Amino acid sequence: MSQGEESPLSCSRCSSVWKKQGKTNCWSEPGSGPARPAYCPSEKEAEIIEESFRQYTGDREEARLARVAAEVEGLCYQPVPGSDAVNARWTRVEDTIALALLMGWKKIGIATCIGLLEESERLSEILRAQGLEPLSVCCKAGSVDKLQLGLKEENKVRPGTFEPACNPIAQARLLNQAGADMNVIVGLCVGHDMLFNKHSEAPVTTLVVKDRVTGHNPVAVLYGQNFYYKRLQKQPVIKLTKED
């Protein structure tokens, strides 16, 4: 990097400060925290941060959502009697339900992978029990062959068989049409989740991130990076050709 060139955003590097001191500049009383790194957005991008924070004031929907999300974050923990420690007490499912209820959202859309229909039905049962109205749409709705995407037979999981393509835009539009107040992603593929987010009119949260190998627990790869997934630091996941 040439002299005078700005560093890229890299807040993750403050993890070493957190490990050593148990805090970072962002999580300290003003003026009492550790030294900031050479490039810290809290200082270098203060204008963007301040302008963004102003979005959370007033009566805008973004402001209300920000306040309720912060309220839910507080409700997720409970104090430990006789200590300054706190314990987490809510799962992600409970967080999601609390947010919906506090926002006054009733219709909860579920954009589900076909491989997680059972999990989505269990979620639907929980939502109904909590006084909410679940609406679920499967990724393969319409059953359109993958070949119509312009793929070749060898691009299928099982070449020579019928494989329907995922249709996340249709999932979003169907939930838009049904009047979903909030949408929940349950296991959509990488890329399909992006398309769903882009076309959803309602706010979107993710409950299940698809990871076929780890039982939908992708953070396991980060925990196992020094041993089981060391290859991710040494080998390319995929080698692209010129055609790609």
C-alpha positions as CSV (number, residue, x, y, z in Angstrom):
1,M,0.0,0.0,0.0
2,S,1.5,3.3,-1.0
3,Q,2.2,6.1,1.5
4,G,-0.9,8.2,2.1
5,E,-3.3,5.6,0.8
6,E,-6.2,4.8,3.1
7,S,-6.4,1.4,4.7
8,P,-9.5,-0.8,4.0
9,L,-12.1,-1.4,6.6
10,S,-10.8,-4.0,8.9
11,C,-12.5,-3.8,12.3
12,S,-12.0,-7.6,12.8
13,R,-8.3,-6.9,13.6
14,C,-9.5,-5.3,16.9
15,S,-10.2,-8.9,18.0
16,S,-6.6,-9.0,19.2
17,V,-7.2,-5.9,21.4
18,W,-10.3,-7.5,22.8
19,K,-8.5,-10.7,23.7
20,K,-5.8,-8.8,25.4
21,Q,-7.8,-6.1,27.2
22,G,-11.4,-7.4,27.2
23,K,-12.6,-4.2,25.5
24,T,-12.0,-2.1,22.4
25,N,-12.3,1.6,21.8
26,C,-15.8,1.1,20.5
27,W,-16.9,-0.6,23.7
28,S,-15.4,1.7,26.3
29,E,-16.4,4.9,28.1
30,P,-15.5,7.8,25.8
31,G,-11.8,8.7,26.3
32,S,-11.0,5.7,28.4
33,G,-10.6,2.9,25.8
34,P,-7.5,1.4,24.2
35,A,-5.8,3.3,21.4
36,R,-7.6,3.2,18.1
37,P,-5.9,1.4,15.2
38,A,-4.4,3.5,12.4
39,Y,-7.6,3.3,10.4
40,C,-10.7,3.3,12.6
41,P,-14.1,4.2,11.0
42,S,-15.2,5.7,14.4
43,E,-12.6,8.5,13.6
44,K,-12.0,8.3,9.9
45,E,-15.6,7.9,8.9
46,A,-17.2,9.9,11.7
47,E,-19.5,11.8,9.2
48,I,-21.0,8.6,7.8
49,I,-21.5,7.2,11.3
50,E,-23.2,10.4,12.6
51,E,-25.4,10.8,9.5
52,S,-26.4,7.1,9.8
53,F,-27.2,7.4,13.5
54,R,-29.6,10.3,12.8
55,Q,-31.7,7.8,10.8
56,Y,-32.6,6.2,14.2
57,T,-34.2,9.3,15.5
58,G,-37.8,10.5,15.0
59,D,-40.8,8.6,13.8
60,R,-39.3,6.8,10.7
61,E,-39.7,3.1,10.4
62,E,-36.0,2.7,10.5
63,A,-35.8,4.5,13.8
64,R,-38.6,2.4,15.3
65,L,-37.0,-0.8,14.2
66,A,-33.6,0.3,15.5
67,R,-35.1,1.1,18.9
68,V,-37.1,-2.2,19.1
69,A,-34.0,-4.2,18.0
70,A,-32.0,-2.6,20.8
71,E,-34.8,-3.4,23.2
72,V,-34.8,-7.0,22.2
73,E,-31.1,-7.2,22.6
74,G,-31.5,-6.1,26.2
75,L,-34.2,-8.6,26.8
76,C,-32.0,-11.4,25.5
77,Y,-29.9,-11.3,28.7
78,Q,-30.6,-11.6,32.4
79,P,-28.4,-10.5,35.3
80,V,-26.7,-13.0,37.5
81,P,-27.7,-12.3,41.1
82,G,-24.7,-11.2,43.2
83,S,-22.6,-10.5,40.2
84,D,-22.1,-8.0,37.4
85,A,-22.2,-10.8,34.8
86,V,-25.2,-11.5,32.6
87,N,-26.5,-14.7,31.0
88,A,-28.0,-15.1,27.5
89,R,-31.5,-16.5,27.9
90,W,-33.2,-16.3,24.5
91,T,-32.6,-18.3,21.3
92,R,-32.7,-16.8,17.9
93,V,-36.3,-18.1,17.5
94,E,-37.3,-16.2,20.6
95,D,-35.5,-13.1,19.5
96,T,-37.4,-13.2,16.2
97,I,-40.7,-13.6,17.9
98,A,-40.1,-10.8,20.4
99,L,-39.1,-8.4,17.6
100,A,-42.2,-9.2,15.5
101,L,-44.5,-8.8,18.5
102,L,-42.9,-5.5,19.7
103,M,-43.0,-4.1,16.2
104,G,-46.7,-5.1,15.9
105,W,-46.1,-7.4,12.9
106,K,-48.7,-10.1,12.5
107,K,-48.0,-11.9,9.2
108,I,-44.6,-13.6,9.2
109,G,-43.4,-14.9,5.8
110,I,-41.1,-17.9,5.7
111,A,-38.9,-18.3,2.7
112,T,-37.9,-21.9,3.0
113,C,-35.6,-24.3,1.3
114,I,-37.3,-27.5,0.2
115,G,-34.8,-29.4,2.3
116,L,-36.1,-27.7,5.5
117,L,-39.8,-28.0,5.1
118,E,-40.1,-29.9,8.4
119,E,-38.1,-27.2,10.2
120,S,-40.3,-24.5,8.6
121,E,-43.4,-26.3,9.7
122,R,-42.1,-26.5,13.3
123,L,-41.4,-22.8,13.1
124,S,-44.9,-22.2,11.8
125,E,-46.4,-24.1,14.8
126,I,-44.4,-22.0,17.2
127,L,-45.4,-18.8,15.5
128,R,-49.1,-19.7,15.6
129,A,-48.7,-20.6,19.3
130,Q,-47.3,-17.1,19.8
131,G,-50.3,-15.4,18.2
132,L,-48.6,-14.8,14.8
133,E,-49.7,-15.8,11.3
134,P,-47.0,-17.8,9.4
135,L,-46.9,-17.8,5.6
136,S,-44.4,-20.2,4.0
137,V,-43.2,-20.4,0.4
138,C,-40.9,-23.2,-0.9
139,C,-37.8,-22.3,-3.0
140,K,-38.9,-24.8,-5.7
141,A,-42.4,-23.4,-6.1
142,G,-43.4,-23.7,-9.8
143,S,-41.2,-26.7,-10.4
144,V,-39.2,-25.1,-13.3
145,D,-36.4,-27.2,-14.7
146,K,-32.9,-25.9,-14.1
147,L,-32.1,-26.2,-17.8
148,Q,-34.3,-23.2,-18.4
149,L,-31.7,-21.1,-16.5
150,G,-29.3,-21.8,-19.3
151,L,-27.4,-24.5,-17.3
152,K,-26.1,-27.7,-18.8
153,E,-27.1,-31.2,-17.7
154,E,-23.7,-31.6,-16.0
155,N,-24.4,-28.6,-13.8
156,K,-27.1,-30.4,-12.0
157,V,-26.6,-32.2,-8.7
158,R,-27.8,-35.4,-10.3
159,P,-27.2,-35.2,-14.1
160,G,-29.8,-36.9,-16.2
161,T,-32.7,-36.4,-13.7
162,F,-35.3,-33.6,-13.3
163,E,-34.1,-30.9,-11.0
164,P,-36.3,-27.8,-10.4
165,A,-34.5,-24.4,-10.1
166,C,-34.9,-22.3,-7.0
167,N,-37.1,-19.2,-7.6
168,P,-36.4,-16.7,-4.7
169,I,-37.9,-13.8,-6.6
170,A,-41.2,-15.6,-6.8
171,Q,-40.9,-16.4,-3.1
172,A,-40.5,-12.7,-2.3
173,R,-43.3,-11.6,-4.7
174,L,-45.7,-14.2,-3.3
175,L,-45.0,-13.1,0.3
176,N,-45.3,-9.4,-0.9
177,Q,-48.7,-10.3,-2.4
178,A,-49.8,-12.0,0.8
179,G,-49.0,-8.9,2.8
180,A,-46.2,-10.3,5.0
181,D,-45.1,-7.8,7.6
182,M,-41.7,-9.5,8.1
183,N,-39.9,-12.3,6.3
184,V,-37.7,-15.0,7.7
185,I,-35.2,-17.0,5.6
186,V,-34.9,-20.7,6.4
187,G,-32.0,-22.2,4.6
188,L,-32.0,-20.5,1.2
189,C,-28.8,-21.0,-0.9
190,V,-26.1,-18.4,-1.1
191,G,-27.2,-16.0,-3.9
192,H,-30.8,-17.1,-3.7
193,D,-31.0,-15.4,-0.3
194,M,-29.6,-12.2,-1.9
195,L,-32.3,-12.2,-4.6
196,F,-34.9,-12.8,-2.0
197,N,-33.7,-9.9,0.1
198,K,-33.6,-7.6,-2.9
199,H,-37.2,-8.3,-3.9
200,S,-38.8,-8.6,-0.5
201,E,-40.9,-5.5,0.4
202,A,-41.0,-6.5,4.0
203,P,-37.9,-6.5,6.3
204,V,-36.0,-9.7,6.2
205,T,-34.1,-11.6,8.8
206,T,-32.4,-15.0,8.6
207,L,-33.1,-17.8,11.0
208,V,-31.3,-20.6,9.3
209,V,-28.2,-20.2,7.1
210,K,-27.7,-23.1,4.7
211,D,-24.6,-25.2,5.3
212,R,-25.0,-28.7,4.0
213,V,-21.9,-30.0,5.7
214,T,-22.1,-28.6,9.2
215,G,-25.9,-29.1,9.8
216,H,-26.6,-25.4,9.0
217,N,-24.0,-24.1,11.4
218,P,-21.5,-22.3,9.2
219,V,-19.6,-20.7,12.1
220,A,-18.3,-24.2,12.9
221,V,-15.9,-23.6,10.0
222,L,-14.5,-20.6,11.7
223,Y,-14.1,-22.4,15.0
224,G,-12.4,-25.3,13.3
225,Q,-10.1,-23.3,11.1
226,N,-6.9,-24.2,12.9
227,F,-7.5,-27.9,12.3
228,Y,-10.4,-29.4,10.3
229,Y,-10.8,-26.4,8.0
230,K,-7.2,-25.4,7.7
231,R,-7.5,-26.1,4.0
232,L,-9.5,-22.9,3.6
233,Q,-6.3,-20.9,4.2
234,K,-4.3,-23.0,1.7
235,Q,-6.5,-24.2,-1.1
236,P,-8.9,-22.4,-3.3
237,V,-12.5,-23.5,-2.9
238,I,-13.0,-23.4,-6.6
239,K,-10.7,-22.8,-9.6
240,L,-12.3,-20.5,-12.1
241,T,-11.9,-20.9,-15.8
242,K,-11.8,-18.2,-18.4
243,E,-15.4,-18.9,-19.2
244,D,-16.5,-18.2,-15.6
